[in-house]
Amino acid sequence: MPPGKLLVFLGLGLIIAGLFLSYGGRIPLLGKLPGDLRIQRENFSFYFPLASCLLVSAVLSLIFWLFRR
């Protein structure tokens, strides 16, 4: 991949990551899907958004697949 295209994709990725970090908490279901793991004990708390990660991965894969065509 030429350096120019690489920089454009990295820049777009950083913009998308920044928007997600800024406004990600306002997306209603993200982080609260049925497959997200949440374990809370007295002195321990563990949270892993498995279903949310899979959903974001599928959407990003679709977007990258569309750009490749």
mmCIF file of the N, C-alpha and C atoms, coordinates in Angstrom:
data_MODEL
# 
_entry.id   MODEL 
# 
loop_
_atom_site.group_PDB 
_atom_site.id 
_atom_site.type_symbol 
_atom_site.label_atom_id 
_atom_site.label_alt_id 
_atom_site.label_comp_id 
_atom_site.label_asym_id 
_atom_site.label_entity_id 
_atom_site.label_seq_id 
_atom_site.pdbx_PDB_ins_code 
_atom_site.Cartn_x 
_atom_site.Cartn_y 
_atom_site.Cartn_z 
_atom_site.occupancy 
_atom_site.B_iso_or_equiv 
_atom_site.pdbx_formal_charge 
_atom_site.auth_seq_id 
_atom_site.auth_comp_id 
_atom_site.auth_asym_id 
_atom_site.auth_atom_id 
_atom_site.pdbx_PDB_model_num 
ATOM 1   N N  . MET A 1 1  ? 0.856   -1.170  0.000  1.00 0.00 ? 1  MET A N  1 
ATOM 2   C CA . MET A 1 1  ? 0.000   0.000   0.000  1.00 0.00 ? 1  MET A CA 1 
ATOM 3   C C  . MET A 1 1  ? 0.908   1.241   0.000  1.00 0.00 ? 1  MET A C  1 
ATOM 4   N N  . PRO A 1 2  ? 0.618   2.196   -0.881 1.00 0.00 ? 2  PRO A N  1 
ATOM 5   C CA . PRO A 1 2  ? 1.412   3.427   -0.923 1.00 0.00 ? 2  PRO A CA 1 
ATOM 6   C C  . PRO A 1 2  ? 1.281   4.211   0.388  1.00 0.00 ? 2  PRO A C  1 
ATOM 7   N N  . PRO A 1 3  ? 2.331   4.948   0.750  1.00 0.00 ? 3  PRO A N  1 
ATOM 8   C CA . PRO A 1 3  ? 2.303   5.693   2.018  1.00 0.00 ? 3  PRO A CA 1 
ATOM 9   C C  . PRO A 1 3  ? 1.152   6.694   2.116  1.00 0.00 ? 3  PRO A C  1 
ATOM 10  N N  . GLY A 1 4  ? 0.764   7.300   1.009  1.00 0.00 ? 4  GLY A N  1 
ATOM 11  C CA . GLY A 1 4  ? -0.332  8.272   1.036  1.00 0.00 ? 4  GLY A CA 1 
ATOM 12  C C  . GLY A 1 4  ? -1.653  7.631   1.439  1.00 0.00 ? 4  GLY A C  1 
ATOM 13  N N  . LYS A 1 5  ? -1.966  6.482   0.843  1.00 0.00 ? 5  LYS A N  1 
ATOM 14  C CA . LYS A 1 5  ? -3.203  5.783   1.193  1.00 0.00 ? 5  LYS A CA 1 
ATOM 15  C C  . LYS A 1 5  ? -3.166  5.297   2.632  1.00 0.00 ? 5  LYS A C  1 
ATOM 16  N N  . LEU A 1 6  ? -2.010  4.843   3.070  1.00 0.00 ? 6  LEU A N  1 
ATOM 17  C CA . LEU A 1 6  ? -1.867  4.374   4.439  1.00 0.00 ? 6  LEU A CA 1 
ATOM 18  C C  . LEU A 1 6  ? -2.143  5.499   5.432  1.00 0.00 ? 6  LEU A C  1 
ATOM 19  N N  . LEU A 1 7  ? -1.612  6.687   5.145  1.00 0.00 ? 7  LEU A N  1 
ATOM 20  C CA . LEU A 1 7  ? -1.855  7.830   6.024  1.00 0.00 ? 7  LEU A CA 1 
ATOM 21  C C  . LEU A 1 7  ? -3.322  8.247   6.033  1.00 0.00 ? 7  LEU A C  1 
ATOM 22  N N  . VAL A 1 8  ? -3.975  8.164   4.880  1.00 0.00 ? 8  VAL A N  1 
ATOM 23  C CA . VAL A 1 8  ? -5.401  8.502   4.814  1.00 0.00 ? 8  VAL A CA 1 
ATOM 24  C C  . VAL A 1 8  ? -6.213  7.522   5.654  1.00 0.00 ? 8  VAL A C  1 
ATOM 25  N N  . PHE A 1 9  ? -5.942  6.228   5.525  1.00 0.00 ? 9  PHE A N  1 
ATOM 26  C CA . PHE A 1 9  ? -6.690  5.234   6.298  1.00 0.00 ? 9  PHE A CA 1 
ATOM 27  C C  . PHE A 1 9  ? -6.397  5.360   7.790  1.00 0.00 ? 9  PHE A C  1 
ATOM 28  N N  . LEU A 1 10 ? -5.156  5.629   8.146  1.00 0.00 ? 10 LEU A N  1 
ATOM 29  C CA . LEU A 1 10 ? -4.831  5.824   9.559  1.00 0.00 ? 10 LEU A CA 1 
ATOM 30  C C  . LEU A 1 10 ? -5.538  7.067   10.114 1.00 0.00 ? 10 LEU A C  1 
ATOM 31  N N  . GLY A 1 11 ? -5.585  8.124   9.329  1.00 0.00 ? 11 GLY A N  1 
ATOM 32  C CA . GLY A 1 11 ? -6.278  9.336   9.748  1.00 0.00 ? 11 GLY A CA 1 
ATOM 33  C C  . GLY A 1 11 ? -7.771  9.104   9.927  1.00 0.00 ? 11 GLY A C  1 
ATOM 34  N N  . LEU A 1 12 ? -8.390  8.403   8.979  1.00 0.00 ? 12 LEU A N  1 
ATOM 35  C CA . LEU A 1 12 ? -9.813  8.085   9.104  1.00 0.00 ? 12 LEU A CA 1 
ATOM 36  C C  . LEU A 1 12 ? -10.070 7.196   10.314 1.00 0.00 ? 12 LEU A C  1 
ATOM 37  N N  . GLY A 1 13 ? -9.166  6.256   10.548 1.00 0.00 ? 13 GLY A N  1 
ATOM 38  C CA . GLY A 1 13 ? -9.310  5.385   11.711 1.00 0.00 ? 13 GLY A CA 1 
ATOM 39  C C  . GLY A 1 13 ? -9.220  6.168   13.007 1.00 0.00 ? 13 GLY A C  1 
ATOM 40  N N  . LEU A 1 14 ? -8.306  7.125   13.069 1.00 0.00 ? 14 LEU A N  1 
ATOM 41  C CA . LEU A 1 14 ? -8.188  7.949   14.273 1.00 0.00 ? 14 LEU A CA 1 
ATOM 42  C C  . LEU A 1 14 ? -9.412  8.845   14.474 1.00 0.00 ? 14 LEU A C  1 
ATOM 43  N N  . ILE A 1 15 ? -9.958  9.355   13.390 1.00 0.00 ? 15 ILE A N  1 
ATOM 44  C CA . ILE A 1 15 ? -11.164 10.175  13.492 1.00 0.00 ? 15 ILE A CA 1 
ATOM 45  C C  . ILE A 1 15 ? -12.335 9.333   14.000 1.00 0.00 ? 15 ILE A C  1 
ATOM 46  N N  . ILE A 1 16 ? -12.498 8.139   13.452 1.00 0.00 ? 16 ILE A N  1 
ATOM 47  C CA . ILE A 1 16 ? -13.583 7.260   13.882 1.00 0.00 ? 16 ILE A CA 1 
ATOM 48  C C  . ILE A 1 16 ? -13.392 6.858   15.342 1.00 0.00 ? 16 ILE A C  1 
ATOM 49  N N  . ALA A 1 17 ? -12.161 6.537   15.738 1.00 0.00 ? 17 ALA A N  1 
ATOM 50  C CA . ALA A 1 17 ? -11.900 6.173   17.132 1.00 0.00 ? 17 ALA A CA 1 
ATOM 51  C C  . ALA A 1 17 ? -12.186 7.356   18.058 1.00 0.00 ? 17 ALA A C  1 
ATOM 52  N N  . GLY A 1 18 ? -11.810 8.550   17.653 1.00 0.00 ? 18 GLY A N  1 
ATOM 53  C CA . GLY A 1 18 ? -12.080 9.732   18.467 1.00 0.00 ? 18 GLY A CA 1 
ATOM 54  C C  . GLY A 1 18 ? -13.563 10.004  18.617 1.00 0.00 ? 18 GLY A C  1 
ATOM 55  N N  . LEU A 1 19 ? -14.309 9.863   17.533 1.00 0.00 ? 19 LEU A N  1 
ATOM 56  C CA . LEU A 1 19 ? -15.758 10.049  17.605 1.00 0.00 ? 19 LEU A CA 1 
ATOM 57  C C  . LEU A 1 19 ? -16.402 8.989   18.492 1.00 0.00 ? 19 LEU A C  1 
ATOM 58  N N  . PHE A 1 20 ? -15.910 7.765   18.382 1.00 0.00 ? 20 PHE A N  1 
ATOM 59  C CA . PHE A 1 20 ? -16.455 6.685   19.203 1.00 0.00 ? 20 PHE A CA 1 
ATOM 60  C C  . PHE A 1 20 ? -16.166 6.926   20.680 1.00 0.00 ? 20 PHE A C  1 
ATOM 61  N N  . LEU A 1 21 ? -14.976 7.382   20.992 1.00 0.00 ? 21 LEU A N  1 
ATOM 62  C CA . LEU A 1 21 ? -14.638 7.655   22.384 1.00 0.00 ? 21 LEU A CA 1 
ATOM 63  C C  . LEU A 1 21 ? -15.426 8.848   22.929 1.00 0.00 ? 21 LEU A C  1 
ATOM 64  N N  . SER A 1 22 ? -15.688 9.822   22.087 1.00 0.00 ? 22 SER A N  1 
ATOM 65  C CA . SER A 1 22 ? -16.432 11.001  22.528 1.00 0.00 ? 22 SER A CA 1 
ATOM 66  C C  . SER A 1 22 ? -17.927 10.740  22.678 1.00 0.00 ? 22 SER A C  1 
ATOM 67  N N  . TYR A 1 23 ? -18.502 10.030  21.709 1.00 0.00 ? 23 TYR A N  1 
ATOM 68  C CA . TYR A 1 23 ? -19.949 9.854   21.680 1.00 0.00 ? 23 TYR A CA 1 
ATOM 69  C C  . TYR A 1 23 ? -20.388 8.411   21.871 1.00 0.00 ? 23 TYR A C  1 
ATOM 70  N N  . GLY A 1 24 ? -19.475 7.500   22.158 1.00 0.00 ? 24 GLY A N  1 
ATOM 71  C CA . GLY A 1 24 ? -19.806 6.080   22.297 1.00 0.00 ? 24 GLY A CA 1 
ATOM 72  C C  . GLY A 1 24 ? -20.745 5.782   23.439 1.00 0.00 ? 24 GLY A C  1 
ATOM 73  N N  . GLY A 1 25 ? -20.685 6.548   24.511 1.00 0.00 ? 25 GLY A N  1 
ATOM 74  C CA . GLY A 1 25 ? -21.577 6.324   25.639 1.00 0.00 ? 25 GLY A CA 1 
ATOM 75  C C  . GLY A 1 25 ? -23.013 6.692   25.344 1.00 0.00 ? 25 GLY A C  1 
ATOM 76  N N  . ARG A 1 26 ? -23.231 7.438   24.297 1.00 0.00 ? 26 ARG A N  1 
ATOM 77  C CA . ARG A 1 26 ? -24.586 7.881   23.947 1.00 0.00 ? 26 ARG A CA 1 
ATOM 78  C C  . ARG A 1 26 ? -25.296 6.902   23.016 1.00 0.00 ? 26 ARG A C  1 
ATOM 79  N N  . ILE A 1 27 ? -24.586 5.888   22.541 1.00 0.00 ? 27 ILE A N  1 
ATOM 80  C CA . ILE A 1 27 ? -25.219 4.867   21.705 1.00 0.00 ? 27 ILE A CA 1 
ATOM 81  C C  . ILE A 1 27 ? -25.991 3.952   22.647 1.00 0.00 ? 27 ILE A C  1 
ATOM 82  N N  . PRO A 1 28 ? -27.310 3.831   22.483 1.00 0.00 ? 28 PRO A N  1 
ATOM 83  C CA . PRO A 1 28 ? -28.150 3.204   23.510 1.00 0.00 ? 28 PRO A CA 1 
ATOM 84  C C  . PRO A 1 28 ? -27.790 1.764   23.884 1.00 0.00 ? 28 PRO A C  1 
ATOM 85  N N  . LEU A 1 29 ? -27.597 0.875   22.929 1.00 0.00 ? 29 LEU A N  1 
ATOM 86  C CA . LEU A 1 29 ? -27.411 -0.538  23.259 1.00 0.00 ? 29 LEU A CA 1 
ATOM 87  C C  . LEU A 1 29 ? -25.953 -0.964  23.381 1.00 0.00 ? 29 LEU A C  1 
ATOM 88  N N  . LEU A 1 30 ? -25.043 -0.165  22.900 1.00 0.00 ? 30 LEU A N  1 
ATOM 89  C CA . LEU A 1 30 ? -23.644 -0.573  22.890 1.00 0.00 ? 30 LEU A CA 1 
ATOM 90  C C  . LEU A 1 30 ? -23.123 -0.691  24.318 1.00 0.00 ? 30 LEU A C  1 
ATOM 91  N N  . GLY A 1 31 ? -22.651 -1.875  24.663 1.00 0.00 ? 31 GLY A N  1 
ATOM 92  C CA . GLY A 1 31 ? -22.166 -2.138  26.006 1.00 0.00 ? 31 GLY A CA 1 
ATOM 93  C C  . GLY A 1 31 ? -23.211 -2.755  26.912 1.00 0.00 ? 31 GLY A C  1 
ATOM 94  N N  . LYS A 1 32 ? -24.437 -2.891  26.425 1.00 0.00 ? 32 LYS A N  1 
ATOM 95  C CA . LYS A 1 32 ? -25.511 -3.460  27.233 1.00 0.00 ? 32 LYS A CA 1 
ATOM 96  C C  . LYS A 1 32 ? -26.237 -4.577  26.489 1.00 0.00 ? 32 LYS A C  1 
ATOM 97  N N  . LEU A 1 33 ? -25.556 -5.201  25.548 1.00 0.00 ? 33 LEU A N  1 
ATOM 98  C CA . LEU A 1 33 ? -26.164 -6.284  24.787 1.00 0.00 ? 33 LEU A CA 1 
ATOM 99  C C  . LEU A 1 33 ? -26.190 -7.560  25.624 1.00 0.00 ? 33 LEU A C  1 
ATOM 100 N N  . PRO A 1 34 ? -27.053 -8.523  25.268 1.00 0.00 ? 34 PRO A N  1 
ATOM 101 C CA . PRO A 1 34 ? -27.169 -9.743  26.068 1.00 0.00 ? 34 PRO A CA 1 
ATOM 102 C C  . PRO A 1 34 ? -25.879 -10.551 26.193 1.00 0.00 ? 34 PRO A C  1 
ATOM 103 N N  . GLY A 1 35 ? -24.987 -10.491 25.236 1.00 0.00 ? 35 GLY A N  1 
ATOM 104 C CA . GLY A 1 35 ? -23.762 -11.275 25.298 1.00 0.00 ? 35 GLY A CA 1 
ATOM 105 C C  . GLY A 1 35 ? -22.613 -10.601 26.020 1.00 0.00 ? 35 GLY A C  1 
ATOM 106 N N  . ASP A 1 36 ? -22.801 -9.406  26.539 1.00 0.00 ? 36 ASP A N  1 
ATOM 107 C CA . ASP A 1 36 ? -21.746 -8.704  27.269 1.00 0.00 ? 36 ASP A CA 1 
ATOM 108 C C  . ASP A 1 36 ? -21.617 -9.301  28.663 1.00 0.00 ? 36 ASP A C  1 
ATOM 109 N N  . LEU A 1 37 ? -20.390 -9.614  29.058 1.00 0.00 ? 37 LEU A N  1 
ATOM 110 C CA . LEU A 1 37 ? -20.143 -10.280 30.336 1.00 0.00 ? 37 LEU A CA 1 
ATOM 111 C C  . LEU A 1 37 ? -19.906 -9.253  31.433 1.00 0.00 ? 37 LEU A C  1 
ATOM 112 N N  . ARG A 1 38 ? -20.618 -9.418  32.536 1.00 0.00 ? 38 ARG A N  1 
ATOM 113 C CA . ARG A 1 38 ? -20.459 -8.536  33.696 1.00 0.00 ? 38 ARG A CA 1 
ATOM 114 C C  . ARG A 1 38 ? -20.484 -9.403  34.947 1.00 0.00 ? 38 ARG A C  1 
ATOM 115 N N  . ILE A 1 39 ? -19.381 -9.396  35.688 1.00 0.00 ? 39 ILE A N  1 
ATOM 116 C CA . ILE A 1 39 ? -19.283 -10.147 36.934 1.00 0.00 ? 39 ILE A CA 1 
ATOM 117 C C  . ILE A 1 39 ? -18.946 -9.165  38.044 1.00 0.00 ? 39 ILE A C  1 
ATOM 118 N N  . GLN A 1 40 ? -19.780 -9.133  39.066 1.00 0.00 ? 40 GLN A N  1 
ATOM 119 C CA . GLN A 1 40 ? -19.537 -8.233  40.193 1.00 0.00 ? 40 GLN A CA 1 
ATOM 120 C C  . GLN A 1 40 ? -19.573 -9.030  41.485 1.00 0.00 ? 40 GLN A C  1 
ATOM 121 N N  . ARG A 1 41 ? -18.515 -8.906  42.260 1.00 0.00 ? 41 ARG A N  1 
ATOM 122 C CA . ARG A 1 41 ? -18.418 -9.523  43.585 1.00 0.00 ? 41 ARG A CA 1 
ATOM 123 C C  . ARG A 1 41 ? -18.185 -8.417  44.597 1.00 0.00 ? 41 ARG A C  1 
ATOM 124 N N  . GLU A 1 42 ? -17.909 -8.784  45.824 1.00 0.00 ? 42 GLU A N  1 
ATOM 125 C CA . GLU A 1 42 ? -17.704 -7.768  46.866 1.00 0.00 ? 42 GLU A CA 1 
ATOM 126 C C  . GLU A 1 42 ? -16.543 -6.831  46.542 1.00 0.00 ? 42 GLU A C  1 
ATOM 127 N N  . ASN A 1 43 ? -15.368 -7.380  46.291 1.00 0.00 ? 43 ASN A N  1 
ATOM 128 C CA . ASN A 1 43 ? -14.174 -6.558  46.047 1.00 0.00 ? 43 ASN A CA 1 
ATOM 129 C C  . ASN A 1 43 ? -13.660 -6.689  44.621 1.00 0.00 ? 43 ASN A C  1 
ATOM 130 N N  . PHE A 1 44 ? -14.503 -7.146  43.721 1.00 0.00 ? 44 PHE A N  1 
ATOM 131 C CA . PHE A 1 44 ? -14.041 -7.439  42.363 1.00 0.00 ? 44 PHE A CA 1 
ATOM 132 C C  . PHE A 1 44 ? -15.146 -7.105  41.374 1.00 0.00 ? 44 PHE A C  1 
ATOM 133 N N  . SER A 1 45 ? -14.761 -6.512  40.273 1.00 0.00 ? 45 SER A N  1 
ATOM 134 C CA . SER A 1 45 ? -15.700 -6.209  39.207 1.00 0.00 ? 45 SER A CA 1 
ATOM 135 C C  . SER A 1 45 ? -15.018 -6.487  37.873 1.00 0.00 ? 45 SER A C  1 
ATOM 136 N N  . PHE A 1 46 ? -15.681 -7.236  37.000 1.00 0.00 ? 46 PHE A N  1 
ATOM 137 C CA . PHE A 1 46 ? -15.126 -7.577  35.695 1.00 0.00 ? 46 PHE A CA 1 
ATOM 138 C C  . PHE A 1 46 ? -16.194 -7.326  34.639 1.00 0.00 ? 46 PHE A C  1 
ATOM 139 N N  . TYR A 1 47 ? -15.812 -6.632  33.576 1.00 0.00 ? 47 TYR A N  1 
ATOM 140 C CA . TYR A 1 47 ? -16.746 -6.340  32.497 1.00 0.00 ? 47 TYR A CA 1 
ATOM 141 C C  . TYR A 1 47 ? -16.033 -6.551  31.175 1.00 0.00 ? 47 TYR A C  1 
ATOM 142 N N  . PHE A 1 48 ? -16.610 -7.374  30.314 1.00 0.00 ? 48 PHE A N  1 
ATOM 143 C CA . PHE A 1 48 ? -16.061 -7.598  28.983 1.00 0.00 ? 48 PHE A CA 1 
ATOM 144 C C  . PHE A 1 48 ? -17.200 -7.546  27.980 1.00 0.00 ? 48 PHE A C  1 
ATOM 145 N N  . PRO A 1 49 ? -17.225 -6.533  27.107 1.00 0.00 ? 49 PRO A N  1 
ATOM 146 C CA . PRO A 1 49 ? -18.333 -6.364  26.154 1.00 0.00 ? 49 PRO A CA 1 
ATOM 147 C C  . PRO A 1 49 ? -18.169 -7.268  24.928 1.00 0.00 ? 49 PRO A C  1 
ATOM 148 N N  . LEU A 1 50 ? -18.340 -8.568  25.099 1.00 0.00 ? 50 LEU A N  1 
ATOM 149 C CA . LEU A 1 50 ? -18.124 -9.543  24.034 1.00 0.00 ? 50 LEU A CA 1 
ATOM 150 C C  . LEU A 1 50 ? -19.061 -9.306  22.850 1.00 0.00 ? 50 LEU A C  1 
ATOM 151 N N  . ALA A 1 51 ? -20.353 -9.224  23.096 1.00 0.00 ? 51 ALA A N  1 
ATOM 152 C CA . ALA A 1 51 ? -21.318 -9.041  22.010 1.00 0.00 ? 51 ALA A CA 1 
ATOM 153 C C  . ALA A 1 51 ? -21.128 -7.687  21.326 1.00 0.00 ? 51 ALA A C  1 
ATOM 154 N N  . SER A 1 52 ? -20.808 -6.654  22.101 1.00 0.00 ? 52 SER A N  1 
ATOM 155 C CA . SER A 1 52 ? -20.580 -5.329  21.511 1.00 0.00 ? 52 SER A CA 1 
ATOM 156 C C  . SER A 1 52 ? -19.338 -5.342  20.622 1.00 0.00 ? 52 SER A C  1 
ATOM 157 N N  . CYS A 1 53 ? -18.295 -6.033  21.062 1.00 0.00 ? 53 CYS A N  1 
ATOM 158 C CA . CYS A 1 53 ? -17.071 -6.139  20.252 1.00 0.00 ? 53 CYS A CA 1 
ATOM 159 C C  . CYS A 1 53 ? -17.353 -6.871  18.942 1.00 0.00 ? 53 CYS A C  1 
ATOM 160 N N  . LEU A 1 54 ? -18.131 -7.945  19.014 1.00 0.00 ? 54 LEU A N  1 
ATOM 161 C CA . LEU A 1 54 ? -18.473 -8.682  17.795 1.00 0.00 ? 54 LEU A CA 1 
ATOM 162 C C  . LEU A 1 54 ? -19.308 -7.829  16.837 1.00 0.00 ? 54 LEU A C  1 
ATOM 163 N N  . LEU A 1 55 ? -20.229 -7.060  17.368 1.00 0.00 ? 55 LEU A N  1 
ATOM 164 C CA . LEU A 1 55 ? -21.062 -6.192  16.536 1.00 0.00 ? 55 LEU A CA 1 
ATOM 165 C C  . LEU A 1 55 ? -20.218 -5.109  15.858 1.00 0.00 ? 55 LEU A C  1 
ATOM 166 N N  . VAL A 1 56 ? -19.352 -4.458  16.611 1.00 0.00 ? 56 VAL A N  1 
ATOM 167 C CA . VAL A 1 56 ? -18.482 -3.416  16.045 1.00 0.00 ? 56 VAL A CA 1 
ATOM 168 C C  . VAL A 1 56 ? -17.545 -4.025  15.012 1.00 0.00 ? 56 VAL A C  1 
ATOM 169 N N  . SER A 1 57 ? -17.022 -5.210  15.282 1.00 0.00 ? 57 SER A N  1 
ATOM 170 C CA . SER A 1 57 ? -16.133 -5.882  14.338 1.00 0.00 ? 57 SER A CA 1 
ATOM 171 C C  . SER A 1 57 ? -16.857 -6.209  13.035 1.00 0.00 ? 57 SER A C  1 
ATOM 172 N N  . ALA A 1 58 ? -18.085 -6.696  13.118 1.00 0.00 ? 58 ALA A N  1 
ATOM 173 C CA . ALA A 1 58 ? -18.852 -7.020  11.917 1.00 0.00 ? 58 ALA A CA 1 
ATOM 174 C C  . ALA A 1 58 ? -19.148 -5.766  11.092 1.00 0.00 ? 58 ALA A C  1 
ATOM 175 N N  . VAL A 1 59 ? -19.504 -4.680  11.755 1.00 0.00 ? 59 VAL A N  1 
ATOM 176 C CA . VAL A 1 59 ? -19.788 -3.434  11.036 1.00 0.00 ? 59 VAL A CA 1 
ATOM 177 C C  . VAL A 1 59 ? -18.530 -2.893  10.367 1.00 0.00 ? 59 VAL A C  1 
ATOM 178 N N  . LEU A 1 60 ? -17.412 -2.896  11.090 1.00 0.00 ? 60 LEU A N  1 
ATOM 179 C CA . LEU A 1 60 ? -16.161 -2.411  10.499 1.00 0.00 ? 60 LEU A CA 1 
ATOM 180 C C  . LEU A 1 60 ? -15.697 -3.307  9.355  1.00 0.00 ? 60 LEU A C  1 
ATOM 181 N N  . SER A 1 61 ? -15.871 -4.626  9.482  1.00 0.00 ? 61 SER A N  1 
ATOM 182 C CA . SER A 1 61 ? -15.514 -5.540  8.398  1.00 0.00 ? 61 SER A CA 1 
ATOM 183 C C  . SER A 1 61 ? -16.347 -5.258  7.156  1.00 0.00 ? 61 SER A C  1 
ATOM 184 N N  . LEU A 1 62 ? -17.627 -4.992  7.341  1.00 0.00 ? 62 LEU A N  1 
ATOM 185 C CA . LEU A 1 62 ? -18.493 -4.664  6.205  1.00 0.00 ? 62 LEU A CA 1 
ATOM 186 C C  . LEU A 1 62 ? -18.066 -3.361  5.544  1.00 0.00 ? 62 LEU A C  1 
ATOM 187 N N  . ILE A 1 63 ? -17.743 -2.367  6.344  1.00 0.00 ? 63 ILE A N  1 
ATOM 188 C CA . ILE A 1 63 ? -17.310 -1.076  5.792  1.00 0.00 ? 63 ILE A CA 1 
ATOM 189 C C  . ILE A 1 63 ? -16.014 -1.233  5.008  1.00 0.00 ? 63 ILE A C  1 
ATOM 190 N N  . PHE A 1 64 ? -15.030 -1.951  5.580  1.00 0.00 ? 64 PHE A N  1 
ATOM 191 C CA . PHE A 1 64 ? -13.758 -2.148  4.876  1.00 0.00 ? 64 PHE A CA 1 
ATOM 192 C C  . PHE A 1 64 ? -13.932 -2.989  3.626  1.00 0.00 ? 64 PHE A C  1 
ATOM 193 N N  . TRP A 1 65 ? -14.843 -3.962  3.660  1.00 0.00 ? 65 TRP A N  1 
ATOM 194 C CA . TRP A 1 65 ? -15.112 -4.776  2.483  1.00 0.00 ? 65 TRP A CA 1 
ATOM 195 C C  . TRP A 1 65 ? -15.711 -3.920  1.370  1.00 0.00 ? 65 TRP A C  1 
ATOM 196 N N  . LEU A 1 66 ? -16.605 -2.999  1.730  1.00 0.00 ? 66 LEU A N  1 
ATOM 197 C CA . LEU A 1 66 ? -17.213 -2.120  0.731  1.00 0.00 ? 66 LEU A CA 1 
ATOM 198 C C  . LEU A 1 66 ? -16.181 -1.169  0.135  1.00 0.00 ? 66 LEU A C  1 
ATOM 199 N N  . PHE A 1 67 ? -15.226 -0.680  0.945  1.00 0.00 ? 67 PHE A N  1 
ATOM 200 C CA . PHE A 1 67 ? -14.200 0.221   0.428  1.00 0.00 ? 67 PHE A CA 1 
ATOM 201 C C  . PHE A 1 67 ? -13.218 -0.518  -0.478 1.00 0.00 ? 67 PHE A C  1 
ATOM 202 N N  . ARG A 1 68 ? -13.018 -1.794  -0.226 1.00 0.00 ? 68 ARG A N  1 
ATOM 203 C CA . ARG A 1 68 ? -12.068 -2.568  -1.030 1.00 0.00 ? 68 ARG A CA 1 
ATOM 204 C C  . ARG A 1 68 ? -12.611 -2.836  -2.422 1.00 0.00 ? 68 ARG A C  1 
ATOM 205 N N  . ARG A 1 69 ? -13.916 -2.906  -2.577 1.00 0.00 ? 69 ARG A N  1 
ATOM 206 C CA . ARG A 1 69 ? -14.517 -3.214  -3.888 1.00 0.00 ? 69 ARG A CA 1 
ATOM 207 C C  . ARG A 1 69 ? -14.490 -2.030  -4.748 1.00 0.00 ? 69 ARG A C  1 
# 
